[in-house]
Amino acid sequence: MSMCRRCRFCELTSDRQGSSSAELARQVGRARQRQETRFAETDVRSNSRMNRRQVRQFFPPDDDGHNMLKQAVYELGLSARTHDKVLKVAQPSPTSKAETPLNRNTSPKPSNITASTETFSR
């Protein structure tokens, strides 16, 4: 991945077309349905309200994802809170059939995680 692609400013100023409002609304609707199903037996209603135990229960990384996070913790000095935030945001996309985040088939490249975690570390 080029340095420019990781640059937040470049992303914000690019001419690339994003998803339409209608498509985003469909994605949000599907995400809310998955969360309702996921949390049916709990008092939680959204991913943002999960506690640490629930993050680990619902979004366990596979071995490769675990190793990627371990490397990020050691090399970037991620806190436990940031570690859990990465697990939450590294979920499969709404169009993916995968159930768990940070696995070989759905994980972002390590450089993407590095760029993303810089935001959480602040």
C-alpha positions in Angstrom: 0.0 0.0 0.0 1.4 3.4 -0.9 2.1 6.0 1.7 -0.6 8.2 0.1 -3.3 5.7 0.6 -2.7 5.6 4.3 -2.7 9.4 4.5 -6.0 10.5 6.1 -5.9 13.9 4.4 -5.5 12.1 1.0 -8.6 10.0 1.7 -10.6 13.1 2.7 -9.6 15.0 -0.4 -9.8 12.3 -3.0 -12.2 12.4 -5.9 -13.2 8.8 -5.4 -16.9 8.3 -5.2 -18.3 6.7 -2.0 -21.4 4.6 -1.5 -24.8 6.2 -2.1 -26.9 7.3 0.8 -29.4 4.5 0.0 -26.6 1.9 0.0 -25.2 3.2 3.3 -28.8 3.1 4.8 -29.1 -0.6 3.7 -25.7 -1.4 5.3 -26.6 0.4 8.6 -30.0 -1.5 8.6 -28.2 -4.9 8.1 -25.7 -4.0 10.8 -28.4 -3.1 13.3 -30.2 -6.4 12.5 -27.0 -8.4 13.2 -26.6 -6.5 16.5 -30.1 -7.2 17.5 -29.6 -10.9 16.9 -26.2 -10.9 18.6 -27.4 -9.2 21.7 -30.8 -10.7 22.0 -29.9 -12.4 25.3 -28.1 -9.4 26.8 -28.9 -5.9 28.0 -26.6 -4.5 25.3 -28.1 -3.1 22.1 -25.1 -2.0 20.1 -21.4 -2.8 19.6 -20.5 0.5 21.1 -22.0 -0.6 24.5 -20.1 -3.9 24.8 -17.9 -4.4 27.7 -14.4 -6.0 27.5 -15.7 -9.6 28.1 -18.4 -9.2 25.4 -15.9 -7.9 22.9 -13.8 -11.0 23.4 -16.9 -13.2 23.3 -18.4 -11.9 20.1 -15.3 -10.9 18.2 -12.5 -13.4 18.9 -9.7 -13.1 16.4 -8.3 -16.3 14.7 -4.6 -17.2 15.2 -3.4 -14.8 12.5 -5.5 -12.0 13.8 -4.3 -12.7 17.4 -0.7 -12.6 16.2 -1.3 -9.3 14.3 -2.8 -7.7 17.4 0.0 -9.0 19.5 2.5 -7.4 17.2 0.6 -4.1 17.2 0.5 -4.1 21.0 4.3 -4.7 21.3 5.4 -2.5 18.4 2.8 0.4 18.7 2.3 0.1 22.5 -1.5 -0.2 22.1 -3.5 -0.1 25.4 -6.0 -2.7 26.3 -8.8 -0.2 25.4 -7.3 0.4 22.0 -6.9 -3.4 21.5 -10.6 -3.8 22.1 -11.5 -0.9 19.8 -9.5 -2.6 17.0 -11.5 -5.8 17.6 -14.7 -3.8 17.3 -13.8 -1.9 14.1 -12.1 -4.9 12.4 -15.4 -6.7 12.0 -16.2 -8.1 8.5 -17.9 -5.6 6.2 -21.7 -5.7 5.9 -21.4 -7.5 2.6 -19.1 -10.2 3.9 -20.3 -13.6 4.9 -17.6 -14.0 7.6 -18.8 -14.1 11.2 -15.6 -13.2 13.0 -13.2 -10.2 12.6 -9.5 -10.3 12.2 -9.3 -13.6 10.3 -7.2 -14.5 7.3 -10.0 -13.9 4.8 -11.4 -10.7 6.1 -8.6 -8.9 7.9 -7.3 -5.6 6.8 -3.6 -5.5 5.9 -1.3 -4.7 8.9 -0.5 -1.2 7.5 -4.3 -0.4 7.6 -4.4 -1.4 11.3 -1.4 0.7 12.0 -3.0 3.7 10.4 -6.3 3.1 12.1 -4.9 2.6 15.5 -3.1 5.9 15.4 -6.5 7.5 15.7 -7.4 5.4 18.8 -4.1 5.9 20.5 -4.6 9.6 20.9 
